[in-house]
Amino acid sequence: MRKKDDTLRDTLLELARQTADNEGIDAINIRSIAKKAGVATGTVYNYFSCKDELLLALTEAYWKQALLEMDAALTADSFCGQLQQIFLFLKERIEQSAGKLMHSLGSTEITGQQRMASMQVALETILLKCLEQDKNICADVWSEPFADGQGVGASFTKEQFVRFVLHNLILLLKAGPSDLAFFFALIRRIIYKDQSK
């Protein structure tokens, strides 16, 4: 088996992205991508076993780039302000081509969720960085694990809080922002003494 060329893989993904943007996701198929790249169809199969695998890789590449752009675009001073920017950024991307890509992965939902787990970790890292940069957060909010009266360890760490925030942010993105004001009010009550942050 020949060694795979990462440059060709990137080219194939870029051609798939252009096809999705210009012709729609349904226009993506292995044969058309091979023709646009000027390679044999079998060459594309060396990189992607099927159309679903190509769409998974395209979705993953899209979100990696989107998260880099989002991280660079955060300008608010507070965690809540940055969280609102994150929500709006993700909502816009999902309403554009990212949402279409994600909906096209219906037959590979479990594999897609596993592959996109790395994007969730990257988003958690961004949220944790935002949290740590906000100097207005009450320092005494966080606690180390401790034993409650029944010998069970409990804690309230930044990492746990970020996972909670991300989980709820994802739910709000899926369900619509009907409870968005409540969510941000809850975050403010948890981490700030001054509720106006």
NUKEMAR-623375 format. One record per atom (N, C-alpha, C): atom name; x, y, z; chain. Coordinates in nm, 3 decimals. Each point is the difference from the previous one (the first is absolute). Layout:
> name,u,v,w,chain
> CA,X,Y,Z,A;
...
//
This chain:
> name,u,v,w,chain
> N,0.085,-0.119,0.000,A;
> CA,-0.085,0.119,0.000,A;
> C,0.088,0.124,0.000,A;
> N,-0.033,0.095,-0.088,A;
> CA,0.078,0.122,-0.009,A;
> C,-0.023,0.089,0.120,A;
> N,0.101,0.078,0.033,A;
> CA,-0.012,0.098,0.108,A;
> C,-0.097,0.110,-0.042,A;
> N,-0.088,0.038,0.092,A;
> CA,-0.098,0.104,-0.030,A;
> C,0.065,0.137,0.004,A;
> N,-0.047,0.085,-0.087,A;
> CA,0.049,0.137,-0.013,A;
> C,-0.099,0.094,0.069,A;
> N,0.043,0.062,0.111,A;
> CA,-0.089,0.090,0.074,A;
> C,-0.044,0.119,-0.084,A;
> N,0.086,0.043,-0.090,A;
> CA,-0.035,0.113,-0.087,A;
> C,-0.117,-0.038,-0.090,A;
> N,0.003,-0.121,-0.055,A;
> CA,-0.110,-0.045,-0.086,A;
> C,-0.127,-0.015,0.083,A;
> N,0.012,-0.051,0.120,A;
> CA,-0.118,-0.014,0.087,A;
> C,-0.062,0.138,0.025,A;
> N,0.084,0.098,0.030,A;
> CA,-0.050,0.137,0.022,A;
> C,-0.066,0.055,-0.127,A;
> N,0.058,-0.029,-0.115,A;
> CA,-0.058,0.044,-0.127,A;
> C,-0.136,-0.063,-0.021,A;
> N,-0.012,-0.129,0.028,A;
> CA,-0.128,-0.070,-0.016,A;
> C,-0.106,0.059,0.093,A;
> N,0.040,0.030,0.123,A;
> CA,-0.093,0.061,0.095,A;
> C,-0.041,0.140,-0.046,A;
> N,0.094,0.077,-0.052,A;
> CA,-0.031,0.134,-0.049,A;
> C,-0.096,-0.007,-0.120,A;
> N,0.022,-0.094,-0.088,A;
> CA,-0.091,-0.017,-0.115,A;
> C,-0.139,-0.042,0.047,A;
> N,-0.006,-0.085,0.102,A;
> CA,-0.130,-0.039,0.056,A;
> C,-0.069,0.119,0.064,A;
> N,0.077,0.084,0.070,A;
> CA,-0.057,0.120,0.061,A;
> C,-0.055,0.095,-0.106,A;
> N,0.077,0.021,-0.106,A;
> CA,-0.044,0.088,-0.109,A;
> C,-0.126,-0.055,-0.066,A;
> N,-0.004,-0.130,-0.017,A;
> CA,-0.118,-0.063,-0.060,A;
> C,-0.122,0.021,0.090,A;
> N,0.019,-0.020,0.130,A;
> CA,-0.111,0.021,0.095,A;
> C,-0.049,0.144,-0.003,A;
> N,0.094,0.094,-0.003,A;
> CA,-0.036,0.143,0.000,A;
> C,-0.069,0.042,-0.130,A;
> N,0.050,-0.051,-0.114,A;
> CA,-0.049,0.046,-0.130,A;
> C,-0.115,-0.082,-0.058,A;
> N,-0.001,-0.130,0.029,A;
> CA,-0.098,-0.088,-0.063,A;
> C,-0.091,-0.071,0.100,A;
> N,0.035,0.008,0.126,A;
> CA,-0.079,-0.070,0.103,A;
> C,0.067,-0.130,0.040,A;
> N,-0.033,-0.045,0.118,A;
> CA,0.063,-0.121,0.054,A;
> C,-0.034,-0.124,-0.081,A;
> N,-0.121,-0.006,-0.056,A;
> CA,-0.039,-0.116,-0.079,A;
> C,0.087,-0.018,-0.125,A;
> N,0.067,0.106,-0.043,A;
> CA,0.086,-0.007,-0.118,A;
> C,0.136,-0.065,0.031,A;
> N,0.029,-0.017,0.127,A;
> CA,0.129,-0.061,0.037,A;
> C,-0.009,-0.150,-0.021,A;
> N,0.092,-0.052,-0.078,A;
> CA,0.019,-0.145,-0.011,A;
> C,0.145,-0.027,-0.038,A;
> N,0.044,-0.118,0.025,A;
> CA,0.141,-0.037,-0.021,A;
> C,0.042,0.023,-0.144,A;
> N,-0.084,-0.041,-0.095,A;
> CA,0.035,0.012,-0.143,A;
> C,0.020,0.146,-0.040,A;
> N,-0.092,0.089,0.042,A;
> CA,0.011,0.140,-0.041,A;
> C,0.121,0.068,0.066,A;
> N,0.029,-0.036,0.123,A;
> CA,0.117,0.058,0.068,A;
> C,0.128,-0.047,-0.069,A;
> N,0.004,-0.127,-0.039,A;
> CA,0.116,-0.053,-0.072,A;
> C,0.020,0.074,-0.131,A;
> N,-0.110,0.022,-0.073,A;
> CA,0.008,0.069,-0.129,A;
> C,0.052,0.142,0.019,A;
> N,-0.051,0.071,0.100,A;
> CA,0.043,0.137,0.025,A;
> C,0.147,0.007,0.042,A;
> N,0.046,-0.105,0.069,A;
> CA,0.140,-0.003,0.045,A;
> C,0.094,-0.050,-0.109,A;
> N,-0.057,-0.058,-0.105,A;
> CA,0.083,-0.054,-0.108,A;
> C,0.071,-0.129,0.040,A;
> N,-0.067,-0.078,0.085,A;
> CA,0.057,-0.129,0.044,A;
> C,-0.102,-0.110,-0.025,A;
> N,0.046,-0.122,0.006,A;
> CA,-0.089,-0.115,-0.017,A;
> C,-0.093,-0.012,0.121,A;
> N,-0.118,-0.052,-0.023,A;
> CA,-0.097,-0.020,0.108,A;
> C,0.060,-0.084,0.112,A;
> N,0.076,-0.101,-0.037,A;
> CA,0.064,-0.088,0.100,A;
> C,0.095,0.076,0.090,A;
> N,0.061,0.106,-0.052,A;
> CA,0.091,0.081,0.082,A;
> C,-0.077,0.066,0.114,A;
> N,-0.119,0.050,-0.030,A;
> CA,-0.082,0.063,0.105,A;
> C,-0.037,-0.103,0.106,A;
> N,-0.029,-0.123,-0.045,A;
> CA,-0.034,-0.107,0.095,A;
> C,0.118,-0.036,0.090,A;
> N,0.123,0.034,-0.040,A;
> CA,0.114,-0.022,0.088,A;
> C,-0.007,0.090,0.123,A;
> N,-0.073,0.111,-0.012,A;
> CA,-0.011,0.096,0.110,A;
> C,-0.133,-0.007,0.072,A;
> N,-0.105,-0.030,-0.073,A;
> CA,-0.136,-0.003,0.056,A;
> C,-0.070,-0.125,-0.051,A;
> N,-0.045,-0.084,0.090,A;
> CA,-0.057,-0.129,-0.039,A;
> C,-0.136,0.013,-0.069,A;
> N,-0.068,0.114,0.023,A;
> CA,-0.131,0.022,-0.059,A;
> C,-0.036,0.148,0.012,A;
> N,-0.113,0.037,-0.056,A;
> CA,-0.044,0.140,0.007,A;
> C,-0.019,0.043,0.145,A;
> N,-0.057,-0.086,0.083,A;
> CA,-0.022,0.035,0.141,A;
> C,0.132,0.032,0.071,A;
> N,0.103,-0.076,-0.031,A;
> CA,0.132,0.024,0.060,A;
> C,0.054,0.135,-0.046,A;
> N,-0.020,0.032,-0.126,A;
> CA,0.041,0.131,-0.053,A;
> C,-0.077,0.112,0.070,A;
> N,-0.130,-0.018,0.018,A;
> CA,-0.081,0.102,0.068,A;
> C,0.040,0.015,0.146,A;
> N,0.033,-0.111,0.065,A;
> CA,0.048,0.008,0.139,A;
> C,0.129,0.080,0.008,A;
> N,0.093,-0.030,-0.089,A;
> CA,0.128,0.071,0.000,A;
> C,-0.020,0.148,-0.033,A;
> N,-0.092,0.028,-0.091,A;
> CA,-0.030,0.139,-0.037,A;
> C,-0.061,0.075,0.118,A;
> N,-0.091,-0.063,0.071,A;
> CA,-0.063,0.061,0.117,A;
> C,0.103,0.026,0.109,A;
> N,0.087,-0.097,0.022,A;
> CA,0.104,0.014,0.102,A;
> C,0.095,0.115,-0.035,A;
> N,0.042,0.007,-0.126,A;
> CA,0.090,0.108,-0.044,A;
> C,-0.069,0.135,0.011,A;
> N,-0.129,0.004,-0.033,A;
> CA,-0.076,0.124,0.008,A;
> C,-0.001,0.051,0.144,A;
> N,-0.030,-0.088,0.095,A;
> CA,-0.010,0.043,0.139,A;
> C,0.136,0.035,0.059,A;
> N,0.106,-0.067,-0.040,A;
> CA,0.133,0.038,0.048,A;
> C,0.031,0.145,-0.040,A;
> N,-0.027,0.031,-0.125,A;
> CA,0.025,0.136,-0.049,A;
> C,-0.094,0.100,0.069,A;
> N,-0.125,-0.037,0.015,A;
> CA,-0.099,0.090,0.062,A;
> C,0.038,0.032,0.144,A;
> N,0.047,-0.100,0.074,A;
> CA,0.038,0.025,0.140,A;
> C,0.123,0.088,0.010,A;
> N,0.093,-0.013,-0.093,A;
> CA,0.115,0.090,-0.003,A;
> C,-0.046,0.144,-0.025,A;
> N,-0.089,0.016,-0.096,A;
> CA,-0.053,0.134,-0.031,A;
> C,-0.078,0.057,0.118,A;
> N,-0.080,-0.085,0.065,A;
> CA,-0.080,0.046,0.112,A;
> C,0.089,0.046,0.115,A;
> N,0.100,-0.079,0.033,A;
> CA,0.091,0.033,0.110,A;
> C,0.067,0.136,-0.026,A;
> N,0.041,0.023,-0.124,A;
> CA,0.066,0.126,-0.034,A;
> C,-0.097,0.118,0.001,A;
> N,-0.130,-0.026,-0.018,A;
> CA,-0.098,0.107,-0.010,A;
> C,-0.062,0.041,0.133,A;
> N,0.031,-0.070,0.108,A;
> CA,-0.060,0.033,0.130,A;
> C,0.059,0.130,0.052,A;
> N,-0.085,0.099,0.024,A;
> CA,0.047,0.132,0.041,A;
> C,-0.058,0.047,0.133,A;
> N,-0.104,-0.064,0.049,A;
> CA,-0.063,0.044,0.124,A;
> C,0.096,-0.016,0.118,A;
> N,-0.018,0.082,0.103,A;
> CA,0.086,-0.004,0.118,A;
> C,-0.040,-0.108,0.099,A;
> N,-0.128,-0.031,0.005,A;
> CA,-0.049,-0.095,0.102,A;
> C,-0.026,-0.137,-0.061,A;
> N,-0.003,-0.100,0.086,A;
> CA,-0.031,-0.136,-0.043,A;
> C,-0.139,-0.004,-0.062,A;
> N,-0.097,0.065,0.065,A;
> CA,-0.137,0.001,-0.054,A;
> C,-0.006,0.068,-0.136,A;
> N,0.073,0.108,-0.016,A;
> CA,0.004,0.068,-0.128,A;
> C,0.060,-0.088,-0.108,A;
> N,0.109,-0.068,0.033,A;
> CA,0.063,-0.090,-0.096,A;
> C,-0.091,-0.120,-0.029,A;
> N,-0.070,-0.047,0.101,A;
> CA,-0.092,-0.112,-0.018,A;
> C,-0.113,0.039,-0.096,A;
> N,-0.048,0.122,0.010,A;
> CA,-0.102,0.048,-0.094,A;
> C,0.057,0.009,-0.141,A;
> N,0.124,0.046,-0.014,A;
> CA,0.065,0.005,-0.131,A;
> C,0.015,-0.141,-0.057,A;
> N,0.038,-0.095,0.085,A;
> CA,0.016,-0.139,-0.043,A;
> C,-0.133,-0.055,-0.049,A;
> N,-0.106,0.023,0.077,A;
> CA,-0.132,-0.048,-0.039,A;
> C,-0.039,0.055,-0.136,A;
> N,0.013,0.130,-0.020,A;
> CA,-0.039,0.063,-0.127,A;
> C,0.085,-0.051,-0.116,A;
> N,0.131,-0.018,0.024,A;
> CA,0.090,-0.051,-0.103,A;
> C,-0.043,-0.141,-0.042,A;
> N,-0.020,-0.087,0.099,A;
> CA,-0.037,-0.139,-0.030,A;
> C,-0.137,-0.007,-0.067,A;
> N,-0.092,0.079,0.047,A;
> CA,-0.135,0.003,-0.058,A;
> C,0.008,0.039,-0.148,A;
> N,0.077,0.103,-0.029,A;
> CA,0.014,0.043,-0.139,A;
> C,0.063,-0.109,-0.086,A;
> N,0.104,-0.064,0.051,A;
> CA,0.067,-0.106,-0.077,A;
> C,-0.093,-0.119,-0.023,A;
> N,-0.078,-0.035,0.101,A;
> CA,-0.092,-0.113,-0.014,A;
> C,-0.109,0.032,-0.101,A;
> N,-0.045,0.124,-0.004,A;
> CA,-0.102,0.039,-0.095,A;
> C,0.053,0.007,-0.143,A;
> N,0.132,0.010,-0.012,A;
> CA,0.062,0.003,-0.133,A;
> C,0.038,-0.142,-0.039,A;
> N,0.111,-0.017,-0.063,A;
> CA,0.038,-0.130,-0.054,A;
> C,0.030,-0.105,0.106,A;
> N,0.040,0.039,0.121,A;
> CA,0.031,-0.100,0.102,A;
> C,-0.123,-0.082,0.035,A;
> N,-0.114,0.066,0.012,A;
> CA,-0.124,-0.072,0.031,A;
> C,-0.038,-0.097,-0.110,A;
> N,0.015,0.044,-0.124,A;
> CA,-0.031,-0.088,-0.113,A;
> C,0.093,-0.121,0.000,A;
> N,0.127,0.025,0.027,A;
> CA,0.096,-0.111,0.007,A;
> C,-0.039,-0.098,0.111,A;
> N,-0.031,0.056,0.117,A;
> CA,-0.032,-0.086,0.114,A;
> C,-0.127,-0.082,-0.027,A;
> N,-0.100,0.059,-0.066,A;
> CA,-0.123,-0.074,-0.031,A;
> C,0.024,-0.107,-0.106,A;
> N,0.101,0.017,-0.082,A;
> CA,0.030,-0.098,-0.104,A;
> C,0.066,-0.125,0.056,A;
> N,0.037,0.003,0.128,A;
> CA,0.070,-0.112,0.062,A;
> C,-0.094,-0.098,0.068,A;
> N,-0.126,0.001,-0.036,A;
> CA,-0.099,-0.084,0.066,A;
> C,0.037,-0.146,0.010,A;
> N,0.055,-0.057,-0.105,A;
> CA,0.032,-0.143,0.001,A;
> C,0.128,-0.031,0.076,A;
> N,0.074,0.102,0.038,A;
> CA,0.124,-0.021,0.074,A;
> C,-0.001,0.077,0.131,A;
> N,-0.119,0.011,0.060,A;
> CA,-0.015,0.085,0.118,A;
> C,0.093,-0.040,0.114,A;
> N,0.011,-0.127,0.031,A;
> CA,0.085,-0.044,0.112,A;
> C,0.146,0.026,-0.031,A;
> N,0.044,-0.036,-0.119,A;
> CA,0.138,0.026,-0.039,A;
> C,0.027,0.149,0.000,A;
> N,-0.095,0.077,-0.049,A;
> CA,0.014,0.145,-0.003,A;
> C,0.015,0.058,0.140,A;
> N,-0.080,-0.049,0.093,A;
> CA,0.009,0.047,0.138,A;
> C,0.136,-0.032,0.060,A;
> N,0.052,-0.119,-0.030,A;
> CA,0.132,-0.038,0.051,A;
> C,0.108,0.088,-0.060,A;
> N,-0.007,0.025,-0.130,A;
> CA,0.101,0.082,-0.066,A;
> C,-0.008,0.145,0.044,A;
> N,-0.121,0.048,0.029,A;
> CA,-0.017,0.140,0.039,A;
> C,0.029,0.022,0.149,A;
> N,0.026,-0.106,0.073,A;
> CA,0.034,0.014,0.143,A;
> C,0.123,0.088,0.018,A;
> N,0.093,-0.006,-0.094,A;
> CA,0.119,0.084,0.010,A;
> C,-0.036,0.148,-0.013,A;
> N,-0.105,0.030,-0.076,A;
> CA,-0.046,0.139,-0.012,A;
> C,-0.060,0.047,0.133,A;
> N,-0.068,-0.090,0.068,A;
> CA,-0.057,0.034,0.130,A;
> C,0.111,0.029,0.100,A;
> N,0.105,-0.079,-0.003,A;
> CA,0.115,0.023,0.088,A;
> C,0.064,0.135,-0.031,A;
> N,0.013,0.032,-0.129,A;
> CA,0.057,0.130,-0.039,A;
> C,-0.088,0.115,0.048,A;
> N,-0.130,-0.017,-0.008,A;
> CA,-0.092,0.103,0.046,A;
> C,0.005,0.014,0.152,A;
> N,0.014,-0.112,0.071,A;
> CA,0.017,0.005,0.145,A;
> C,0.126,0.077,0.037,A;
> N,0.106,-0.021,-0.075,A;
> CA,0.127,0.070,0.024,A;
> C,-0.017,0.151,-0.019,A;
> N,-0.072,0.039,-0.105,A;
> CA,-0.026,0.143,-0.024,A;
> C,-0.082,0.058,0.115,A;
> N,-0.104,-0.071,0.043,A;
> CA,-0.084,0.048,0.110,A;
> C,0.079,0.012,0.129,A;
> N,0.086,-0.096,0.027,A;
> CA,0.082,0.004,0.121,A;
> C,0.095,0.120,-0.004,A;
> N,0.058,0.027,-0.116,A;
> CA,0.087,0.116,-0.015,A;
> C,-0.078,0.129,0.026,A;
> N,-0.119,0.009,-0.056,A;
> CA,-0.085,0.119,0.022,A;
> C,-0.032,0.016,0.148,A;
> N,-0.031,-0.109,0.066,A;
> CA,-0.034,0.002,0.142,A;
> C,0.119,0.048,0.082,A;
> N,0.117,-0.050,-0.031,A;
> CA,0.121,0.035,0.076,A;
> C,0.045,0.144,-0.025,A;
> N,-0.038,0.058,-0.111,A;
> CA,0.038,0.139,-0.031,A;
> C,-0.089,0.102,0.068,A;
> N,-0.117,-0.042,0.046,A;
> CA,-0.095,0.093,0.061,A;
> C,0.037,0.020,0.147,A;
> N,0.056,0.116,0.031,A;
> CA,0.046,0.031,0.136,A;
> C,-0.114,0.038,0.094,A;
> N,-0.121,0.015,-0.052,A;
> CA,-0.114,0.038,0.084,A;
> C,-0.074,-0.119,0.059,A;
> N,0.042,-0.120,-0.035,A;
> CA,-0.065,-0.119,0.055,A;
> C,0.043,-0.018,0.144,A;
> N,-0.096,-0.030,0.085,A;
> CA,0.030,-0.023,0.142,A;
> C,0.096,-0.117,0.014,A;
> N,0.110,0.024,0.067,A;
> CA,0.101,-0.106,0.018,A;
> C,-0.051,-0.113,0.087,A;
> N,-0.091,0.030,0.091,A;
> CA,-0.048,-0.103,0.092,A;
> C,-0.112,-0.086,-0.061,A;
> N,-0.030,0.019,-0.128,A;
> CA,-0.100,-0.084,-0.066,A;
> C,0.050,-0.144,-0.014,A;
> N,0.129,-0.012,-0.030,A;
> CA,0.056,-0.133,-0.030,A;
> C,0.041,-0.071,0.128,A;
> N,-0.018,-0.130,-0.001,A;
> CA,0.041,-0.080,0.116,A;
> C,0.066,-0.128,-0.048,A;
> N,0.085,-0.051,0.086,A;
> CA,0.064,-0.128,-0.026,A;
> C,-0.094,-0.111,0.047,A;
> N,0.023,-0.123,-0.045,A;
> CA,-0.085,-0.110,0.046,A;
> C,0.000,-0.009,0.153,A;
> N,-0.114,-0.028,0.056,A;
> CA,-0.011,-0.020,0.145,A;
> C,-0.100,-0.112,0.025,A;
> N,0.007,-0.054,0.119,A;
> CA,-0.091,-0.109,0.036,A;
> C,-0.123,0.058,0.067,A;
> N,-0.116,-0.034,-0.053,A;
> CA,-0.122,0.045,0.068,A;
> C,-0.028,-0.094,0.117,A;
> N,-0.109,0.016,0.065,A;
> CA,-0.032,-0.079,0.119,A;
> C,-0.009,-0.149,-0.027,A;
> N,-0.013,-0.039,-0.124,A;
> CA,-0.014,-0.142,-0.033,A;
> C,0.128,-0.057,-0.061,A;
> N,0.110,0.075,0.008,A;
> CA,0.127,-0.049,-0.051,A;
> C,0.015,0.010,-0.150,A;
> N,-0.091,0.068,-0.066,A;
> CA,0.007,0.015,-0.145,A;
> C,0.070,0.132,-0.031,A;
> N,0.098,-0.005,-0.088,A;
> CA,0.073,0.121,-0.036,A;
> C,-0.084,0.093,-0.087,A;
> N,0.006,0.127,0.027,A;
> CA,-0.070,0.099,-0.081,A;
> C,0.092,0.118,-0.021,A;
> N,-0.021,0.072,-0.107,A;
> CA,0.084,0.115,-0.028,A;
> C,-0.073,0.092,-0.098,A;
> N,0.055,0.117,-0.017,A;
> CA,-0.050,0.094,-0.100,A;
> C,0.122,0.063,-0.063,A;
> N,0.051,-0.064,-0.104,A;
> CA,0.122,0.046,-0.065,A;
> C,-0.032,0.077,-0.128,A;
> N,0.098,0.074,-0.048,A;
> CA,-0.015,0.073,-0.126,A;
> C,-0.029,-0.097,-0.114,A;
> N,0.066,-0.114,0.000,A;
> CA,-0.018,-0.098,-0.107,A;
> C,-0.142,-0.054,-0.001,A;
> N,-0.054,-0.032,0.120,A;
> CA,-0.138,-0.048,0.008,A;
> C,-0.098,0.107,-0.047,A;
> N,0.026,0.123,0.041,A;
> CA,-0.087,0.111,-0.038,A;
> C,0.001,0.019,-0.151,A;
> N,0.117,-0.006,-0.061,A;
> CA,0.012,0.015,-0.146,A;
> C,-0.077,-0.111,-0.071,A;
> N,0.008,-0.124,0.049,A;
> CA,-0.075,-0.110,-0.062,A;
> C,-0.151,0.025,0.012,A;
> N,-0.043,0.048,0.117,A;
> CA,-0.141,0.034,0.021,A;
> C,-0.044,0.109,-0.098,A;
> N,0.080,0.105,-0.011,A;
> CA,-0.032,0.111,-0.090,A;
> C,-0.008,-0.049,-0.144,A;
> N,0.099,-0.078,-0.043,A;
> CA,0.002,-0.048,-0.138,A;
> C,-0.120,-0.090,-0.029,A;
> N,-0.030,-0.089,0.092,A;
> CA,-0.115,-0.090,-0.018,A;
> C,-0.128,0.081,-0.022,A;
> N,-0.021,0.099,0.083,A;
> CA,-0.120,0.083,-0.011,A;
> C,0.003,0.090,-0.123,A;
> N,0.117,0.047,-0.037,A;
> CA,0.014,0.080,-0.121,A;
> C,-0.040,-0.082,-0.122,A;
> N,0.044,-0.123,-0.005,A;
> CA,-0.036,-0.089,-0.112,A;
> C,-0.150,-0.024,-0.004,A;
> N,-0.060,-0.022,0.118,A;
> CA,-0.146,-0.018,0.005,A;
> C,-0.073,0.124,-0.051,A;
> N,0.047,0.118,0.039,A;
> CA,-0.062,0.124,-0.046,A;
> C,0.017,0.019,-0.150,A;
> N,0.113,-0.040,-0.054,A;
> CA,0.022,0.010,-0.144,A;
> C,-0.095,-0.092,-0.076,A;
> N,-0.027,-0.117,0.057,A;
> CA,-0.091,-0.095,-0.065,A;
> C,-0.146,0.042,0.013,A;
> N,-0.037,0.049,0.120,A;
> CA,-0.140,0.029,0.029,A;
> C,-0.042,0.139,-0.040,A;
> N,0.093,0.088,-0.017,A;
> CA,-0.035,0.140,-0.026,A;
> C,0.023,0.081,0.126,A;
> N,0.021,0.128,-0.017,A;
> CA,0.043,0.083,0.112,A;
> C,-0.112,0.049,0.093,A;
> N,-0.109,-0.077,0.013,A;
> CA,-0.113,0.046,0.081,A;
> C,0.039,0.023,0.146,A;
> N,0.090,-0.080,0.053,A;
> CA,0.041,0.014,0.139,A;
> C,0.139,0.062,0.014,A;
> N,0.044,0.070,-0.101,A;
> CA,0.135,0.055,-0.001,A;
> C,0.020,0.103,0.111,A;
> N,-0.095,0.089,0.020,A;
> CA,0.012,0.102,0.105,A;
> C,0.009,-0.066,0.137,A;
> N,-0.081,-0.102,0.022,A;
> CA,0.004,-0.073,0.127,A;
> C,0.137,-0.065,0.020,A;
> N,0.052,-0.060,-0.105,A;
> CA,0.130,-0.067,0.007,A;
> C,0.110,0.097,0.041,A;
> N,0.004,0.116,-0.064,A;
> CA,0.104,0.098,0.034,A;
> C,-0.021,0.060,0.139,A;
> N,-0.124,0.017,0.040,A;
> CA,-0.027,0.048,0.137,A;
> C,0.049,-0.103,0.102,A;
> N,-0.020,-0.127,-0.029,A;
> CA,0.046,-0.108,0.089,A;
> C,0.153,0.001,0.010,A;
> N,0.067,0.014,-0.112,A;
> CA,0.147,0.004,-0.001,A;
> C,0.049,0.118,0.085,A;
> N,-0.061,0.116,-0.020,A;
> CA,0.040,0.118,0.078,A;
> C,-0.018,-0.023,0.150,A;
> N,-0.111,-0.059,0.039,A;
> CA,-0.026,-0.024,0.143,A;
> C,0.100,-0.097,0.060,A;
> N,0.048,-0.092,-0.080,A;
> CA,0.093,-0.100,0.050,A;
> C,0.140,0.059,0.020,A;
> N,0.048,0.079,-0.097,A;
> CA,0.142,0.035,0.003,A;
> C,0.032,0.144,0.039,A;
> N,-0.099,0.089,0.003,A;
> CA,0.028,0.141,0.031,A;
> C,-0.073,0.045,0.126,A;
> N,0.068,0.084,0.078,A;
> CA,-0.068,0.068,0.110,A;
> C,-0.082,0.114,-0.058,A;
> N,0.058,0.072,-0.097,A;
> CA,-0.069,0.110,-0.068,A;
> C,-0.071,-0.063,-0.120,A;
> N,-0.134,-0.007,0.003,A;
> CA,-0.078,-0.069,-0.102,A;
> C,-0.002,0.070,-0.135,A;
> N,0.059,0.118,-0.011,A;
> CA,-0.006,0.075,-0.125,A;
> C,0.109,-0.042,-0.100,A;
> N,0.091,-0.086,0.037,A;
> CA,0.111,-0.039,-0.088,A;
> C,-0.049,-0.080,-0.118,A;
//
